[in-house]
Amino acid sequence: MYVRLGQEVSEALGDKIDEPFLCTLMGGDWREYEHRVAAYKGEAFPIDEYMRILFERINYTIENEAIPLRPGAKEVLDFCKENGYPMAIATSTHKKQAYQCLHNTGLYEYFDYIVTGDQVTNGKPDPEIYQKVLKHFNVKPEQAIVLEDGHNGSQAALKAGCNLVVVEDLAQLTDEDRQRAILHTFKLIDVIELLRSDNETTAGL
């Protein structure tokens, strides 16, 4: 959604942003998003107008369109709930948009704690958002498993010392992200087998 709307809004303003660049911004802080778009497009690009219209379009889309779940999402969440895993959302998305998405998709009730991009000082790839989750649950980094799909989030998780699972999609990743993950997959459902394995060997995290 963010990539599509970024292209549509920038094209309407006369200077379309290409998809590969927008994919590098996924999962990061909105302040960094604005800074990088402005630097990428140059001084002639109307960055203030772009960001204003983009947020309007994002809010409208979230409120009026169904955001599809990735295959396996409900199955993974049900497995975690049934097996007593505390779960949190740690997202760069702002609170209003994040909560709207979670309610629209029926996922809100699964989560014990939610931290959004406007509730931290430093966004991903800074580890602050994951450090807040660890503090909330009073757990050590090595006891936590973080699911991420892009470089910014992966780096935040690794810097926080958490176990990283990379479920690859559109967002940019590096070889380091993939290699340092305890699981790298394209299928979200594969996370269940990882958790089953943990339960068999460690009685759960």
C-alpha positions in Angstrom: 0.0 0.0 0.0 2.8 2.5 0.9 4.7 1.8 -2.3 1.6 2.1 -4.5 0.4 5.3 -2.8 3.9 6.8 -2.9 4.0 6.3 -6.6 0.5 7.6 -7.2 1.0 10.7 -5.2 4.4 11.6 -6.6 3.2 11.0 -10.2 0.3 13.3 -9.6 2.8 15.9 -8.4 4.7 15.5 -11.7 7.7 13.5 -10.5 7.0 9.8 -10.0 9.2 7.9 -7.5 10.3 4.5 -8.6 9.2 1.4 -6.8 12.7 0.0 -5.9 13.6 3.2 -4.0 10.3 3.2 -2.1 10.9 -0.4 -1.1 14.1 0.6 0.6 12.1 2.9 2.8 9.7 0.3 4.1 9.7 -0.4 7.8 11.6 2.7 8.8 10.8 6.0 10.6 8.6 8.5 8.9 11.0 11.3 9.6 13.7 9.4 7.8 11.3 8.6 5.0 10.7 12.3 4.4 14.4 13.1 4.6 15.4 10.4 2.2 12.6 11.2 -0.4 13.6 14.9 -0.3 17.3 14.1 -0.8 16.5 11.6 -3.6 14.2 13.9 -5.6 16.0 17.1 -5.0 15.0 20.7 -4.0 12.5 21.1 -6.8 10.3 18.3 -5.4 7.4 19.5 -3.3 8.2 17.3 -0.3 5.8 19.0 2.1 2.8 18.7 -0.2 3.8 15.1 -1.0 3.9 14.1 2.6 0.6 15.8 3.4 -1.2 14.2 0.5 0.4 10.8 1.1 -0.8 10.7 4.8 -4.3 11.7 3.6 -4.3 8.9 1.1 -2.9 6.4 3.6 -5.6 7.3 6.2 -8.3 7.1 3.7 -7.1 3.7 2.4 -6.8 2.2 5.8 -10.3 3.4 6.8 -12.0 2.4 3.6 -10.2 -0.6 2.1 -9.4 -4.0 3.4 -5.7 -4.6 3.9 -5.0 -8.2 3.0 -3.2 -10.5 5.4 -0.2 -12.4 4.4 -0.9 -16.1 4.0 -0.4 -17.9 7.3 -0.9 -14.9 9.5 -3.9 -16.2 11.4 -2.4 -19.7 11.7 0.8 -18.4 13.3 -1.1 -16.1 15.7 -3.5 -18.8 16.7 -0.5 -21.2 17.4 1.2 -18.6 19.5 -2.0 -17.8 21.5 -2.8 -21.4 22.1 0.8 -22.1 23.3 1.0 -19.1 25.6 3.5 -16.9 23.8 3.1 -13.2 24.8 2.9 -11.2 21.6 3.6 -7.6 20.7 3.4 -5.3 17.7 6.4 -3.0 17.3 5.7 -1.0 14.1 7.0 2.2 12.5 3.4 3.0 11.5 1.7 5.7 13.6 -0.7 4.7 16.4 -4.0 5.7 14.6 -3.1 3.9 11.4 -1.7 0.8 13.2 -4.8 0.4 15.4 -7.1 0.9 12.5 -5.4 -1.8 10.5 -5.4 -4.2 13.4 -9.1 -3.7 14.1 -10.0 -3.9 10.4 -8.2 -7.2 10.0 -9.4 -8.7 13.3 -5.9 -9.1 14.7 -6.1 -6.5 17.6 -7.1 -9.0 20.3 -4.2 -11.3 19.7 -1.6 -8.8 21.0 -0.7 -8.1 24.6 1.3 -4.9 23.9 1.6 -2.4 21.0 4.3 0.2 20.3 4.0 2.5 17.3 6.4 4.8 15.5 5.1 7.9 17.1 5.7 6.5 20.6 9.5 6.3 20.3 12.1 8.9 19.9 14.2 6.9 17.4 12.6 4.8 14.7 13.9 1.6 13.2 16.7 0.7 12.5 17.4 2.1 16.0 16.6 -0.7 18.5 14.5 1.6 20.8 11.1 0.2 19.8 12.2 -3.4 20.6 13.9 -2.4 23.8 10.5 -1.0 24.9 8.9 -4.4 24.2 11.6 -6.2 26.1 11.2 -3.9 29.1 7.4 -4.2 29.1 7.5 -8.0 29.2 10.6 -8.0 31.5 12.4 -10.5 29.2 16.0 -10.8 28.0 16.7 -10.2 24.3 17.7 -13.8 23.8 14.2 -14.8 25.0 12.5 -12.9 22.3 11.8 -13.8 18.7 11.2 -10.9 16.2 9.5 -11.4 12.9 10.5 -8.8 10.3 10.3 -8.5 6.5 12.8 -5.6 5.8 16.3 -4.2 6.5 15.3 -1.4 8.9 13.3 -3.7 11.2 15.9 -6.5 10.9 18.7 -4.2 12.0 16.5 -2.9 14.9 15.9 -6.4 16.1 19.6 -7.4 15.8 20.8 -4.3 17.6 18.4 -5.1 20.4 20.0 -8.5 20.7 16.8 -10.4 19.8 16.4 -13.6 17.7 15.5 -12.5 14.2 13.1 -14.3 11.8 13.1 -12.8 8.3 9.9 -13.4 6.3 10.9 -11.9 3.0 8.4 -9.8 1.0 8.8 -6.5 -0.9 11.0 -4.6 1.6 14.7 -4.3 1.0 17.0 -6.8 2.8 20.7 -7.4 2.9 22.7 -10.6 2.9 23.6 -9.8 6.6 19.9 -9.7 7.5 19.3 -13.1 5.9 22.4 -14.7 7.3 22.0 -13.5 10.9 18.4 -14.6 11.1 17.6 -17.9 12.9 15.1 -18.4 10.1 14.9 -16.9 6.6 11.8 -17.8 4.7 9.2 -16.5 2.2 6.4 -18.3 4.0 5.0 -17.0 7.2 3.6 -20.4 8.1 7.1 -21.7 8.5 7.4 -19.9 11.8 5.1 -22.5 13.4 7.7 -25.2 12.8 10.4 -23.1 14.3 8.3 -22.5 17.4 7.4 -26.2 17.6 11.2 -27.0 17.5 11.8 -24.5 20.3 9.1 -26.0 22.4 10.6 -29.5 22.0 14.1 -28.5 23.0 13.6 -25.6 25.4 10.1 -25.9 26.7 9.3 -22.6 25.1 10.8 -19.1 25.2 
